[in-house]
Amino acid sequence: MSHRLLFVGPPGAGKGTQAERLAASHGLLHLSTGDLLRAEVKAGSDLGKEAEAVMNRGELVSDALVLAIVRSRLQSHSGGWLLDGFPRNLAQAEALDALLSELDQPLQSVLLMELDDEELVQRLLARGRADDNEEVIRHRLSVYREQTAPLINHYEQRGQLKRVVSTGTIEAVAERITAALA
């Protein structure tokens, strides 16, 4: 599979889980900006320290930093890929469009993972990360609605958006994704 995909949706909707499964089963490069940033935090790098302070407040890391990470990974990869957690706002989407045009790797589909806010809060509390407490989670959902949700209209207007309800088992959601991509 040489798909070039983007997963969008609120925190806790299952983007990472489903992106990992799809990447493994179809031989795609999985780029999770959250995982890449958490690795920097764990390594204790200057970048990681900067990112940690921002993430612990429930805010988003700078566009330039995330775009640089994505560029470095995609320019050395010619096969299929999926992005999980980027872009998060319209400015990032435009920057990503320019990058993908430059790399001659156009985006094919955008999978929107949809889930009710209360279920999202419960999922995020259950995963037990240090930056997952109810106040921070609700703030992150608010930031998502303000900054990331406008991407839905952006990609829908381009005919690239595919909606996936992410309730139920991991397998049931995976089946919905496969159907959406067919």
N, CA, C and O of each residue as an XYZ file, in Angstrom:
728
protein
N       0.847     -1.181      0.000
C       0.000      0.000      0.000
C       0.885      1.234      0.000
O       1.791      1.350      0.824
N       0.629      2.151     -0.915
C       1.437      3.374     -0.953
C       0.589      4.578     -0.561
O       0.808      5.684     -1.056
N      -0.369      4.366      0.320
C      -1.223      5.461      0.781
C      -0.405      6.513      1.514
O       0.596      6.214      2.165
N      -0.863      7.749      1.388
C      -0.343      8.865      2.169
C      -1.559      9.440      2.896
O      -2.410     10.107      2.307
N      -1.606      9.155      4.199
C      -2.800      9.409      4.996
C      -2.522     10.335      6.169
O      -1.394     10.471      6.642
N      -3.597     10.963      6.614
C      -3.548     11.814      7.790
C      -4.672     11.386      8.721
O      -5.812     11.225      8.285
N      -4.359     11.199     10.003
C      -5.359     10.913     11.022
C      -5.597     12.200     11.811
O      -4.647     12.790     12.327
N      -6.856     12.641     11.911
C      -7.209     13.786     12.745
C      -8.328     13.383     13.682
O      -9.025     12.395     13.455
N      -8.488     14.163     14.736
C      -9.541     13.909     15.710
C      -9.050     14.349     17.074
O      -7.868     14.641     17.257
N      -9.957     14.394     18.023
C      -9.589     14.857     19.362
C      -8.653     13.883     20.069
O      -8.575     12.711     19.703
N      -7.939     14.378     21.092
C      -7.104     13.480     21.881
C      -7.956     12.373     22.487
O      -9.031     12.638     23.026
N      -7.478     11.131     22.399
C      -8.190     10.011     22.979
C      -9.141      9.295     22.040
O      -9.784      8.322     22.433
N      -9.239      9.770     20.786
C     -10.189      9.168     19.843
C      -9.662      7.878     19.228
O     -10.388      7.208     18.495
N      -8.420      7.520     19.509
C      -7.874      6.271     18.986
C      -6.972      6.437     17.781
O      -6.636      5.454     17.121
N      -6.573      7.669     17.482
C      -5.720      7.921     16.317
C      -4.429      7.108     16.386
O      -4.058      6.440     15.421
N      -3.757      7.167     17.518
C      -2.477      6.482     17.648
C      -2.603      4.979     17.534
O      -1.829      4.339     16.822
N      -3.566      4.417     18.225
C      -3.790      2.967     18.194
C      -4.093      2.499     16.778
O      -3.498      1.537     16.292
N      -5.017      3.183     16.123
C      -5.428      2.763     14.789
C      -4.346      3.048     13.749
O      -4.151      2.260     12.824
N      -3.649      4.163     13.896
C      -2.571      4.478     12.958
C      -1.460      3.432     13.041
O      -0.917      3.007     12.022
N      -1.129      3.024     14.268
C      -0.102      1.997     14.483
C      -0.504      0.675     13.816
O       0.302      0.041     13.136
N      -1.743      0.279     14.018
C      -2.249     -0.972     13.429
C      -2.221     -0.913     11.899
O      -1.752     -1.840     11.239
N      -2.731      0.193     11.349
C      -2.798      0.336      9.894
C      -1.392      0.375      9.292
O      -1.133     -0.251      8.264
N      -0.500      1.106      9.931
C       0.875      1.194      9.443
C       1.534     -0.183      9.434
O       2.181     -0.558      8.456
N       1.370     -0.927     10.512
C       1.986     -2.251     10.604
C       1.407     -3.223      9.580
O       2.145     -3.995      8.968
N       0.102     -3.187      9.395
C      -0.525     -4.152      8.493
C      -0.334     -3.811      7.018
O      -0.474     -4.684      6.162
N      -0.015     -2.549      6.710
C       0.125     -2.143      5.309
C       1.523     -1.622      4.965
O       1.731     -1.087      3.876
N       2.468     -1.770      5.869
C       3.843     -1.361      5.594
C       4.012      0.136      5.397
O       4.799      0.569      4.556
N       3.271      0.935      6.176
C       3.362      2.389      6.069
C       4.262      2.951      7.165
O       4.330      2.407      8.267
N       4.946      4.039      6.851
C       5.708      4.768      7.859
C       4.710      5.507      8.743
O       3.908      6.295      8.243
N       4.751      5.261     10.050
C       3.836      5.912     10.999
C       4.571      7.044     11.686
O       5.536      6.819     12.417
N       4.111      8.266     11.449
C       4.698      9.426     12.102
C       3.707      9.999     13.100
O       2.746     10.668     12.721
N       3.944      9.735     14.366
C       3.131     10.299     15.437
C       3.927     11.427     16.066
O       4.922     11.187     16.751
N       3.492     12.652     15.835
C       4.253     13.774     16.381
C       4.262     13.724     17.903
O       5.247     14.113     18.529
N       3.170     13.247     18.506
C       3.147     13.120     19.963
C       4.215     12.172     20.461
O       4.915     12.470     21.429
N       4.347     11.014     19.795
C       5.374     10.042     20.190
C       6.776     10.614     19.988
O       7.653     10.433     20.834
N       6.984     11.306     18.864
C       8.295     11.898     18.602
C       8.648     12.931     19.670
O       9.786     12.981     20.137
N       7.673     13.753     20.056
C       7.923     14.763     21.084
C       8.147     14.127     22.455
O       9.026     14.552     23.205
N       7.337     13.090     22.785
C       7.536     12.418     24.077
C       8.911     11.756     24.146
O       9.513     11.693     25.218
N       9.412     11.264     23.011
C      10.761     10.674     22.988
C      11.808     11.734     23.307
O      12.787     11.457     23.999
N      11.599     12.951     22.800
C      12.525     14.054     23.104
C      12.474     14.388     24.598
O      13.509     14.637     25.217
N      11.276     14.393     25.166
C      11.113     14.668     26.601
C      11.851     13.609     27.411
O      12.593     13.932     28.338
N      11.642     12.327     27.051
C      12.284     11.228     27.773
C      13.801     11.317     27.683
O      14.508     11.009     28.643
N      14.296     11.740     26.525
C      15.742     11.862     26.333
C      16.322     13.041     27.111
O      17.536     13.128     27.296
N      15.450     13.952     27.570
C      15.924     15.098     28.344
C      16.633     16.150     27.522
O      17.380     16.965     28.064
N      16.405     16.144     26.208
C      17.048     17.134     25.346
C      16.470     18.524     25.617
O      15.417     18.657     26.240
N      17.166     19.551     25.145
C      16.661     20.921     25.300
C      15.287     21.042     24.647
O      14.367     21.638     25.207
N      15.167     20.468     23.458
C      13.895     20.460     22.757
C      12.839     19.743     23.593
O      11.700     20.202     23.679
N      13.204     18.639     24.201
C      12.283     17.879     25.034
C      11.826     18.659     26.248
O      10.656     18.593     26.625
N      12.733     19.394     26.865
C      12.369     20.209     28.034
C      11.392     21.308     27.640
O      10.429     21.581     28.358
N      11.643     21.927     26.511
C      10.750     22.978     26.006
C       9.369     22.391     25.692
O       8.338     22.956     26.060
N       9.375     21.254     25.010
C       8.118     20.610     24.634
C       7.355     20.149     25.873
O       6.131     20.273     25.921
N       8.053     19.622     26.873
C       7.400     19.116     28.078
C       6.623     20.212     28.799
O       5.490     19.994     29.228
N       7.224     21.380     28.932
C       6.543     22.482     29.617
C       5.260     22.868     28.885
O       4.232     23.121     29.514
N       5.323     22.911     27.574
C       4.154     23.264     26.760
C       3.082     22.185     26.875
O       1.913     22.499     27.097
N       3.468     20.914     26.726
C       2.500     19.809     26.771
C       1.851     19.679     28.150
O       0.666     19.357     28.244
N       2.608     19.924     29.214
C       2.042     19.807     30.562
C       0.999     20.877     30.841
O       0.166     20.714     31.733
N       1.038     21.981     30.079
C      -0.001     23.019     30.199
C      -1.197     22.699     29.299
O      -2.194     23.421     29.313
N      -1.099     21.606     28.506
C      -2.179     21.234     27.614
C      -2.182     22.036     26.328
O      -3.182     22.061     25.612
N      -1.059     22.697     26.028
C      -0.963     23.525     24.829
C      -0.224     22.769     23.735
O       0.292     21.674     23.956
N      -0.184     23.375     22.543
C       0.435     22.741     21.390
C       1.858     23.249     21.174
O       2.133     24.434     21.363
N       2.754     22.362     20.781
C       4.135     22.707     20.467
C       4.144     23.518     19.174
O       3.246     23.371     18.345
N       5.152     24.374     18.994
C       5.189     25.294     17.852
C       5.119     24.582     16.501
O       5.624     23.473     16.330
N       4.478     25.256     15.555
C       4.337     24.734     14.198
C       5.699     24.451     13.558
O       5.897     23.410     12.931
N       6.623     25.382     13.724
C       7.933     25.245     13.083
C       8.653     23.992     13.554
O       9.263     23.282     12.754
N       8.584     23.725     14.836
C       9.249     22.558     15.408
C       8.641     21.265     14.866
O       9.367     20.368     14.438
N       7.327     21.171     14.884
C       6.665     19.957     14.418
C       6.886     19.762     12.919
O       7.129     18.640     12.474
N       6.807     20.832     12.142
C       7.017     20.729     10.698
C       8.442     20.261     10.393
O       8.648     19.475      9.469
N       9.414     20.732     11.150
C      10.801     20.305     10.946
C      10.951     18.800     11.190
O      11.664     18.116     10.455
N      10.286     18.298     12.211
C      10.334     16.860     12.506
C       9.723     16.076     11.345
O      10.302     15.093     10.882
N       8.553     16.513     10.877
C       7.864     15.823      9.786
C       8.709     15.863      8.511
O       8.849     14.850      7.826
N       9.274     17.032      8.195
C      10.104     17.165      6.992
C      11.262     16.181      7.012
O      11.526     15.503      6.018
N      11.952     16.103      8.141
C      13.136     15.234      8.220
C      12.767     13.771      7.987
O      13.543     13.024      7.390
N      11.597     13.359      8.452
C      11.184     11.966      8.272
C      10.698     11.680      6.850
O      11.030     10.639      6.284
N       9.918     12.593      6.270
C       9.332     12.331      4.958
C      10.327     12.469      3.812
O      10.231     11.746      2.820
N      11.278     13.386      3.935
C      12.190     13.591      2.804
C      13.118     12.396      2.586
O      13.713     12.259      1.518
N      13.240     11.538      3.590
C      14.084     10.352      3.427
C      13.243      9.093      3.223
O      13.752      7.979      3.348
N      11.945      9.270      2.907
C      11.043      8.120      2.769
C      10.233      8.266      1.482
O       9.615      9.303      1.245
N      10.241      7.235      0.665
C       9.534      7.333     -0.609
C       8.262      6.485     -0.667
O       7.506      6.573     -1.634
N       8.019      5.668      0.354
C       6.834      4.805      0.344
C       5.619      5.473      0.964
O       5.575      6.692      1.125
N       4.633      4.651      1.309
C       3.425      5.161      1.934
C       3.673      5.561      3.374
O       4.578      5.041      4.027
N       2.877      6.473      3.858
C       3.026      6.959      5.226
C       1.690      7.421      5.772
O       0.731      7.629      5.029
N       1.647      7.578      7.092
C       0.504      8.221      7.712
C       0.977      9.120      8.828
O       1.875      8.777      9.597
N       0.358     10.266      8.898
C       0.660     11.255      9.928
C      -0.430     11.203     10.983
O      -1.619     11.158     10.667
N      -0.014     11.211     12.227
C      -0.912     11.111     13.369
C      -0.573     12.259     14.320
O       0.484     12.255     14.952
N      -1.465     13.234     14.418
C      -1.233     14.351     15.338
C      -0.713     15.606     14.670
O      -0.376     16.567     15.362
N      -0.637     15.632     13.363
C      -0.178     16.808     12.610
C      -0.802     16.739     11.230
O      -0.789     15.670     10.621
N      -1.341     17.816     10.715
C      -1.414     19.168     11.287
C      -2.518     19.287     12.332
O      -3.458     18.492     12.375
N      -2.369     20.306     13.167
C      -3.356     20.553     14.219
C      -4.104     21.860     14.026
O      -5.014     22.166     14.796
N      -3.740     22.638     13.015
C      -4.445     23.883     12.731
C      -4.288     24.205     11.247
O      -3.520     23.554     10.539
N      -5.024     25.220     10.783
C      -5.009     25.539      9.351
C      -3.638     26.013      8.871
O      -3.230     25.698      7.753
N      -2.936     26.756      9.696
C      -1.593     27.211      9.295
C      -0.674     26.006      9.079
O       0.094     25.981      8.117
N      -0.746     25.013      9.963
C       0.059     23.804      9.792
C      -0.379     23.040      8.555
O       0.460     22.486      7.845
N      -1.683     23.001      8.283
C      -2.182     22.294      7.095
C      -1.625     22.933      5.830
O      -1.227     22.232      4.900
N      -1.596     24.255      5.793
C      -1.043     24.952      4.629
C       0.456     24.697      4.505
O       0.963     24.491      3.402
N       1.170     24.709      5.636
C       2.605     24.425      5.614
C       2.857     22.980      5.177
O       3.794     22.710      4.426
N       2.018     22.056      5.650
C       2.148     20.658      5.241
C       1.872     20.510      3.748
O       2.589     19.787      3.056
N       0.839     21.188      3.244
C       0.544     21.146      1.808
C       1.762     21.581      0.995
O       2.114     20.944      0.002
N       2.401     22.669      1.423
C       3.586     23.172      0.715
C       4.723     22.158      0.783
O       5.400     21.918     -0.217
N       4.939     21.560      1.959
C       5.986     20.563      2.124
C       5.730     19.348      1.240
O       6.637     18.873      0.556
N       4.499     18.846      1.252
C       4.174     17.661      0.458
C       4.287     17.943     -1.039
O       4.674     17.063     -1.808
N       3.953     19.151     -1.450
C       4.121     19.544     -2.850
C       5.604     19.561     -3.216
O       6.004     19.060     -4.267
N       6.400     20.141     -2.341
C       7.853     20.196     -2.544
C       8.456     18.794     -2.636
O       9.351     18.552     -3.446
N       7.964     17.873     -1.806
C       8.481     16.502     -1.783
C       7.809     15.606     -2.824
O       8.174     14.439     -2.969
N       6.829     16.149     -3.547
C       6.043     15.397     -4.529
C       5.410     14.155     -3.883
O       5.470     13.051     -4.425
N       4.806     14.369     -2.713
C       4.130     13.308     -1.971
C       2.745     13.815     -1.548
O       2.516     14.043     -0.360
N       1.821     13.995     -2.496
C       0.518     14.566     -2.138
C      -0.284     13.693     -1.179
O      -0.250     12.464     -1.253
N      -0.994     14.344     -0.293
C      -1.877     13.679      0.660
C      -3.040     13.066     -0.103
O      -3.604     13.697     -0.997
N      -3.402     11.828      0.252
C      -4.500     11.156     -0.445
C      -5.800     11.187      0.345
O      -6.848     11.513     -0.213
N      -5.756     10.855      1.631
C      -6.980     10.785      2.431
C      -6.721     11.271      3.848
O      -5.614     11.175      4.376
N      -7.802     11.803      4.450
C      -7.768     12.260      5.832
C      -8.850     11.494      6.577
O     -10.029     11.573      6.235
N      -8.438     10.751      7.600
C      -9.372      9.984      8.418
C      -9.687     10.768      9.685
O      -8.797     11.040     10.491
N     -10.952     11.128      9.860
C     -11.398     11.837     11.046
C     -11.963     10.832     12.038
O     -12.978     10.188     11.774
N     -11.299     10.703     13.177
C     -11.742      9.806     14.244
C     -12.685     10.609     15.149
O     -12.275     11.596     15.759
N     -13.949     10.180     15.232
C     -14.958     10.921     15.981
C     -15.390     10.146     17.225
O     -15.601      8.934     17.171
N     -15.520     10.868     18.356
C     -15.923     10.253     19.619
C     -16.479     11.328     20.545
O     -16.016     12.469     20.519
N     -17.457     10.977     21.354
C     -18.094     11.851     22.338
C     -17.071     12.327     23.384
O     -16.202     11.562     23.802
N     -17.187     13.610     23.806
C     -16.241     14.199     24.764
C     -16.124     13.415     26.064
O     -15.014     13.222     26.561
N     -17.236     12.960     26.626
C     -17.156     12.258     27.909
C     -16.403     10.939     27.779
O     -15.654     10.560     28.680
N     -16.596     10.245     26.675
C     -15.839      9.010     26.453
C     -14.362      9.322     26.252
O     -13.495      8.569     26.695
N     -14.079     10.438     25.579
C     -12.682     10.859     25.398
C     -12.006     11.091     26.741
O     -10.890     10.625     26.970
N     -12.688     11.819     27.637
C     -12.120     12.115     28.956
C     -11.827     10.815     29.697
O     -10.749     10.658     30.271
N     -12.773      9.886     29.688
C     -12.579      8.615     30.392
C     -11.424      7.813     29.796
O     -10.625      7.237     30.534
N     -11.329      7.773     28.471
C     -10.214      7.058     27.833
C      -8.873      7.656     28.232
O      -7.931      6.933     28.558
N      -8.797      8.989     28.204
C      -7.521      9.643     28.505
C      -7.129      9.475     29.972
O      -5.952      9.296     30.281
N      -8.096      9.532     30.864
C      -7.791      9.312     32.276
C      -7.298      7.887     32.502
O      -6.423      7.655     33.337
N      -7.855      6.941     31.764
C      -7.507      5.527     31.945
C      -6.106      5.200     31.452
O      -5.514      4.229     31.922
N      -5.553      5.975     30.522
C      -4.235      5.606     29.999
C      -3.095      6.001     30.928
O      -1.986      5.485     30.795
N      -3.353      6.916     31.874
C      -2.422      7.155     32.967
C      -1.135      7.887     32.650
O      -0.140      7.698     33.348
N      -1.123      8.714     31.620
C       0.085      9.517     31.351
C       0.177     10.655     32.362
O      -0.833     11.097     32.909
N       1.398     11.120     32.602
C       1.621     12.197     33.574
C       0.860     13.466     33.194
O       0.409     14.200     34.073
N       0.710     13.734     31.885
C       0.029     14.961     31.459
C      -1.479     14.761     31.273
O      -2.146     15.628     30.708
N      -2.022     13.639     31.736
C      -3.453     13.347     31.601
C      -4.177     13.439     32.949
O      -4.354     12.431     33.632
N      -4.591     14.641     33.323
C      -5.526     14.800     34.430
C      -6.749     15.508     33.855
O      -6.673     16.097     32.777
N      -7.870     15.456     34.561
C      -9.126     15.919     33.961
C      -9.071     17.380     33.519
O      -9.585     17.719     32.453
N      -8.463     18.237     34.311
C      -8.385     19.663     33.954
C      -7.585     19.857     32.659
O      -8.019     20.587     31.768
N      -6.446     19.220     32.555
C      -5.609     19.331     31.354
C      -6.324     18.711     30.154
O      -6.274     19.256     29.052
N      -6.986     17.574     30.366
C      -7.707     16.902     29.276
C      -8.803     17.809     28.729
O      -8.927     17.972     27.515
N      -9.594     18.395     29.612
C     -10.682     19.271     29.148
C     -10.125     20.499     28.435
O     -10.715     20.985     27.470
N      -8.988     20.997     28.915
C      -8.339     22.122     28.223
C      -7.878     21.687     26.830
O      -8.049     22.426     25.861
N      -7.298     20.496     26.730
C      -6.846     19.991     25.427
C      -8.018     19.818     24.461
O      -7.879     20.086     23.268
N      -9.161     19.375     24.962
C     -10.350     19.247     24.104
C     -10.821     20.620     23.633
O     -11.261     20.771     22.494
N     -10.731     21.610     24.503
C     -11.098     22.978     24.128
C     -10.145     23.516     23.060
O     -10.578     24.121     22.079
N      -8.845     23.290     23.260
C      -7.843     23.704     22.270
C      -8.110     22.997     20.945
O      -8.019     23.613     19.883
N      -8.438     21.712     21.002
C      -8.764     20.958     19.786
C      -9.925     21.620     19.050
O      -9.835     21.865     17.847
N     -11.015     21.912     19.763
C     -12.187     22.502     19.113
C     -11.857     23.848     18.482
O     -12.342     24.158     17.394
N     -11.037     24.648     19.153
C     -10.703     25.972     18.643
C      -9.730     25.916     17.464
O      -9.913     26.625     16.475
N      -8.709     25.085     17.564
C      -7.615     25.127     16.598
C      -7.644     24.007     15.571
O      -7.336     24.241     14.402
N      -8.001     22.809     15.973
C      -7.896     21.657     15.087
C      -9.187     21.376     14.333
O      -9.145     21.000     13.162
N     -10.323     21.551     14.976
C     -11.595     21.242     14.320
C     -11.788     21.950     12.974
O     -12.412     21.365     12.089
N     -11.288     23.179     12.767
C     -11.437     23.798     11.442
C     -10.795     22.994     10.300
O     -11.125     23.205      9.133
N      -9.887     22.082     10.633
C      -9.292     21.221      9.600
C     -10.342     20.332      8.953
O     -10.221     19.965      7.784
N     -11.371     19.988      9.715
C     -12.422     19.109      9.202
C     -13.027     19.730      7.951
O     -13.132     19.066      6.919
N     -13.422     20.985      8.030
C     -14.004     21.686      6.889
C     -12.992     21.819      5.755
O     -13.338     21.647      4.586
N     -11.743     22.126      6.098
C     -10.671     22.290      5.107
C     -10.531     21.032      4.243
O     -10.533     21.113      3.014
N     -10.410     19.884      4.887
C     -10.218     18.642      4.138
C     -11.520     18.126      3.517
O     -11.499     17.448      2.490
N     -12.649     18.453      4.149
C     -13.932     18.055      3.573
C     -14.162     18.775      2.245
O     -14.630     18.175      1.277
N     -13.830     20.061      2.209
C     -13.985     20.842      0.973
C     -13.085     20.318     -0.141
O     -13.412     20.463     -1.319
N     -11.978     19.723      0.213
C     -11.049     19.173     -0.782
C     -11.417     17.745     -1.191
O     -10.765     17.155     -2.052
N     -12.458     17.198     -0.574
C     -12.906     15.849     -0.910
C     -12.012     14.749     -0.368
O     -12.051     13.622     -0.861
N     -11.208     15.059      0.640
C     -10.259     14.088      1.184
C     -10.699     13.486      2.510
O     -10.109     12.505      2.962
N     -11.729     14.055      3.149
C     -12.112     13.648      4.493
C     -12.976     12.390      4.492
O     -13.930     12.270      3.723
N     -12.616     11.457      5.372
C     -13.387     10.235      5.585
C     -13.638     10.126      7.082
O     -12.692     10.071      7.868
N     -14.903     10.095      7.479
C     -15.283     10.059      8.900
C     -15.343      8.621      9.411
O     -15.876      7.733      8.746
N     -14.786      8.407     10.607
C     -14.794      7.084     11.232
C     -15.240      7.251     12.689
O     -14.585      7.942     13.470
N     -16.348      6.621     13.044
C     -16.797      6.638     14.435
C     -15.886      5.698     15.209
O     -15.736      4.531     14.846
N     -15.277      6.205     16.277
C     -14.261      5.399     16.965
C     -14.733      4.815     18.285
O     -13.940      4.642     19.211
N     -16.046      4.505     18.376
C     -16.540      3.775     19.536
C     -16.445      2.283     19.253
O     -16.357      1.860     18.100
N     -16.463      1.499     20.314
C     -16.416      0.051     20.146
C     -15.016     -0.493     20.283
O     -14.105      0.193     20.747
N     -14.857     -1.740     19.870
C     -13.569     -2.414     20.015
C     -12.551     -1.869     19.018
O     -12.909     -1.246     18.019
N     -11.294     -2.113     19.306
C     -10.220     -1.723     18.399
C     -10.443     -2.358     17.033
O     -10.242     -1.715     16.003
N     -10.854     -3.612     17.027
C     -11.084     -4.335     15.773
C     -12.242     -3.732     14.984
O     -12.166     -3.609     13.761
N     -13.316     -3.355     15.682
C     -14.475     -2.755     14.998
C     -14.107     -1.428     14.352
O     -14.533     -1.134     13.235
N     -13.313     -0.626     15.058
C     -12.886      0.659     14.506
C     -11.959      0.426     13.320
O     -12.060      1.126     12.312
N     -11.056     -0.552     13.426
C     -10.159     -0.889     12.314
C     -10.939     -1.293     11.068
O     -10.567     -0.932      9.952
N     -12.019     -2.044     11.263
C     -12.852     -2.438     10.130
C     -13.491     -1.212      9.478
O     -13.582     -1.143      8.252
N     -13.934     -0.249     10.283
C     -14.532      0.982      9.743
C     -13.499      1.769      8.938
O     -13.818      2.350      7.900
N     -12.262      1.782      9.427
C     -11.189      2.481      8.701
C     -10.932      1.810      7.361
O     -10.826      2.483      6.336
N     -10.833      0.496      7.365
C     -10.612     -0.246      6.115
C     -11.732      0.031      5.128
O     -11.476      0.224      3.939
N     -12.968      0.052      5.604
C     -14.112      0.342      4.743
C     -14.043      1.770      4.206
O     -14.361      2.006      3.040
N     -13.632      2.719      5.038
C     -13.550      4.119      4.613
C     -12.488      4.312      3.528
O     -12.638      5.167      2.655
N     -11.422      3.521      3.584
C     -10.330      3.650      2.610
C     -10.572      2.865      1.324
O      -9.857      3.051      0.340
N     -11.584      1.983      1.328
C     -11.848      1.134      0.155
C     -12.402      1.932     -1.013
O     -12.676      1.367     -2.072
